[in-house]
Amino acid sequence: MINILLVEDEPLWQQGIQALLQTHENLYLAGIAEDGDYALELFGTLKPDIVLMDWNLKAGKSRMDGLDVAKAMTDQGYPTGRIILVTGSDPALLPAHTHVVVSKPKIASHLIEAIMNVAI
């Protein structure tokens, strides 16, 4: 079983990604965080295998975007390659990094493949 933490501030995307993950019996959505602060709290508690992170987080007091939260996680020793950034923007606009990136327009066809590749 692959335990996944979803960090997404848009309820529609939360529901869509959750529905997509439920189609695969070896994927378990361990938690959903709507902002960076809660993501870091759940991250410490749940110890997920994979983190699906919205790059453009807008919610929360700290106003951290997905890259800020991912950096905080990797600063705690979490492997960069286990964070999948999900974005509605052109992935080429992201700064140089080693995170896996999945474009929201292609999420249905690419997300599960990305999770399986990262989980190996």
Secondary structure per residue as TSV (DSSP state, phi and psi in degrees):
chain	resnum	aa	ss	phi	psi
A	1	M	-	360.0	131.8
A	2	I	E	-101.8	115.9
A	3	N	E	-86.7	129.5
A	4	I	E	-123.2	136.4
A	5	L	E	-105.8	123.9
A	6	L	E	-101.5	126.8
A	7	V	E	-116.9	102.9
A	8	E	-	-152.1	129.6
A	9	D	S	-92.4	-11.0
A	10	E	-	-96.8	117.7
A	11	P	H	-56.4	-37.8
A	12	L	H	-62.8	-42.6
A	13	W	H	-68.6	-37.5
A	14	Q	H	-57.1	-48.5
A	15	Q	H	-65.6	-41.7
A	16	G	H	-65.0	-44.8
A	17	I	H	-66.8	-40.5
A	18	Q	H	-60.3	-44.3
A	19	A	H	-62.6	-40.5
A	20	L	H	-63.7	-44.6
A	21	L	H	-64.5	-33.6
A	22	Q	T	-68.5	-13.4
A	23	T	T	-79.4	-4.6
A	24	H	S	-123.6	117.2
A	25	E	T	-67.2	-20.2
A	26	N	T	-94.4	7.9
A	27	L	E	-110.9	131.3
A	28	Y	E	-126.3	121.2
A	29	L	E	-81.7	100.3
A	30	A	E	-76.5	-27.7
A	31	G	E	-170.9	158.9
A	32	I	E	-127.9	128.7
A	33	A	E	-117.6	137.6
A	34	E	S	-93.3	-12.3
A	35	D	S	-149.2	169.3
A	36	G	H	-63.4	-39.3
A	37	D	H	-62.6	-47.2
A	38	Y	H	-68.9	-34.1
A	39	A	H	-59.2	-45.2
A	40	L	H	-67.1	-35.0
A	41	E	H	-65.5	-49.3
A	42	L	H	-65.1	-37.5
A	43	F	H	-56.6	-45.6
A	44	G	H	-67.5	-32.7
A	45	T	H	-81.9	-45.7
A	46	L	H	-85.3	-26.4
A	47	K	-	50.7	60.0
A	48	P	-	-68.7	157.1
A	49	D	S	-76.4	-36.7
A	50	I	E	-135.2	143.7
A	51	V	E	-117.4	122.7
A	52	L	E	-97.6	116.6
A	53	M	E	-122.6	122.9
A	54	D	E	-70.0	126.6
A	55	W	T	-66.4	-36.6
A	56	N	T	-100.8	49.7
A	57	L	-	-60.0	138.3
A	58	K	-	-123.0	-17.5
A	59	A	-	-84.8	163.9
A	60	G	S	101.8	156.1
A	61	K	S	-69.6	-37.2
A	62	S	S	-79.2	-17.9
A	63	R	-	59.7	31.2
A	64	M	-	-72.0	138.4
A	65	D	-	-89.2	177.8
A	66	G	H	-59.6	-35.5
A	67	L	H	-67.4	-38.0
A	68	D	H	-62.8	-44.5
A	69	V	H	-66.7	-43.0
A	70	A	H	-59.9	-41.3
A	71	K	H	-63.5	-42.0
A	72	A	H	-61.5	-37.9
A	73	M	H	-68.6	-44.8
A	74	T	H	-68.6	-30.0
A	75	D	H	-64.0	-23.6
A	76	Q	T	-89.2	6.0
A	77	G	T	97.5	3.6
A	78	Y	-	-73.7	135.8
A	79	P	-	-64.8	127.9
A	80	T	G	-54.6	-38.2
A	81	G	G	-68.2	-7.5
A	82	R	G	-96.7	4.3
A	83	I	E	-107.9	121.6
A	84	I	E	-106.4	115.2
A	85	L	E	-84.7	130.9
A	86	V	E	-110.7	130.0
A	87	T	E	-142.6	143.6
A	88	G	S	-88.0	-9.2
A	89	S	S	-88.8	172.0
A	90	D	-	-67.1	120.6
A	91	P	G	-56.7	-24.1
A	92	A	G	-66.6	-17.5
A	93	L	G	-78.6	-14.7
A	94	L	S	-69.0	144.8
A	95	P	-	-63.6	161.0
A	96	A	S	-56.3	130.6
A	97	H	-	-161.8	177.6
A	98	T	-	-113.9	11.5
A	99	H	-	-71.6	151.3
A	100	V	E	-78.4	139.3
A	101	V	E	-123.9	133.7
A	102	V	E	-124.3	128.1
A	103	S	E	-77.8	134.2
A	104	K	G	-57.6	-39.1
A	105	P	G	-61.4	-20.9
A	106	K	G	-111.3	15.4
A	107	I	H	-62.0	-40.2
A	108	A	H	-62.3	-35.1
A	109	S	H	-95.7	-14.2
A	110	H	H	-117.4	-20.4
A	111	L	H	-65.7	-48.5
A	112	I	H	-62.0	-42.4
A	113	E	H	-60.0	-43.3
A	114	A	H	-62.9	-43.1
A	115	I	H	-60.7	-47.6
A	116	M	H	-62.9	-39.2
A	117	N	H	-66.9	-38.9
A	118	V	H	-73.4	-34.2
A	119	A	H	-74.2	-15.7
A	120	I	-	-68.3	360.0
